[in-house]
Amino acid sequence: MEDGWDLARAELGQLPRAVNFISGPSRTADIEQTIVLGAHGPYRVHIVIAG
């Protein structure tokens, strides 16, 4: 994690004001006490890195 921050600082100079760390799909058991993965958030995520 620290290596990633160091790289971001070196590349960007100033870090963004907000950063999200996502460790995996969300899960909930609200509906009929059955675990459902990916219940919250987008169905797909596309990441485009341009440099």
C-alpha distance (Angstrom), angle and dihedral (degrees) to the residues before:
residue distance angle dihedral
M1 . . .
E2 3.78 . .
D3 3.80 90.7 .
G4 3.79 88.6 55.0
W5 3.82 91.9 52.1
D6 3.80 90.8 48.2
L7 3.80 90.6 51.5
A8 3.81 92.0 47.6
R9 3.81 91.4 50.3
A10 3.81 91.4 49.0
E11 3.82 93.3 48.3
L12 3.80 100.8 37.5
G13 3.79 103.3 27.7
Q14 3.80 91.8 -150.0
L15 3.78 121.0 46.9
P16 3.82 121.0 -129.2
R17 3.80 119.0 -95.9
A18 3.80 92.9 -120.8
V19 3.79 132.2 33.1
N20 3.81 128.7 -178.6
F21 3.78 122.7 -153.0
I22 3.79 111.5 -160.0
S23 3.79 115.6 -171.7
G24 3.79 97.9 -178.1
P25 3.78 144.7 -47.5
S26 3.78 119.4 -35.2
R27 3.77 119.4 -107.8
T28 3.77 134.3 -157.7
A29 3.80 137.1 175.3
D30 3.81 95.9 -166.9
I31 3.80 95.0 114.5
E32 3.81 112.2 72.3
Q33 3.82 89.7 -33.0
T34 3.81 90.0 -78.1
I35 3.80 117.1 136.4
V36 3.79 111.1 -117.8
L37 3.81 119.9 -170.5
G38 3.78 121.5 -146.0
A39 3.80 94.4 15.3
H40 3.81 94.4 143.4
G41 3.76 129.1 48.4
P42 3.78 133.3 18.0
Y43 3.78 124.4 -19.7
R44 3.81 90.9 -135.7
V45 3.77 135.1 15.4
H46 3.78 124.5 -157.1
I47 3.79 119.3 -164.1
V48 3.78 119.6 -161.6
I49 3.80 118.7 -171.0
A50 3.78 116.0 -167.2
G51 3.73 124.0 -179.8
